[in-house]
Amino acid sequence: MITVTNLTVAYDELVAVAAVSLRVPPGFVLAVSGPSGAGKSSLLWAIAGAVQPKSGTVEVDGLTISDRPAAAAHGVVLIPQGNGLARVLTAKENLSMPLLAERNELDAIDRTVDQALADVGLEDSGNHLVEELSGGEQQRVAVARGIAQQGRAILADESTSELDSTNRERVLALLRREADRGAAVIIATHDLNVAAAADGHATMDEGHLTWQRHL
């Protein structure tokens, strides 16, 4: 369960998120749409503990999120806009790093990584350096890294923006699968087709959130 209560995020005088409250139960997908600069990314990064709010609280399955390391350890997975991959590492190495931090067994990590890359259609690209991949392939690697972590909460920031329709549907199906597994999923998107496929839909404008379709 993701519970956001009166969350405000500000950068000096600029209010990016204005007293937003929402709840996303396990098993549900919420899409948050809106123009660039509306506050979608700031909302997701605050839920992930990567941005400190000015006021308000975020809880995930009963834990108050205070910083990124604690959130990550609690299973809050952020798939960032721009993919956030290490370009000098291979696709497999990028997926393995978070799993190694959790001290999983190496054989289990290899199986998980191979399956996640296959899930996004990149089973033959695992040994390619990130900088050798196209923008869309990099975005799919970032999604694979996110799903490989099997998180409690999955926060996907514009994770279909560079994908064709086939791969967009593939990624949406994977995020739906994560919800079916029991994760709470939030997708920030410009794409109204992505929003239509979610269980609930909210829009953001100048930091304010408005429900279009409640969960």
Secondary structure, DSSP 8 states (H G I E B T S, - for coil): -EEEEEEEEEETTEEEEEEEEEEE-TT-EEEEE--TTSSHHHHHHHHTTSS--SEEEEEETTEE--SHHHHHHTTEEEE-TT----TTSBHHHHHHHHHHHTT--HHHHHHHHHHHHHHTT-TT-TTSBGGGS-HHHHHHHHHHHHHHT--SEEEEESTTTT--HHHHHHHHHHHHHHHHHT-EEEEEES-HHHHHHSSEEEEEETTEEEEEE--
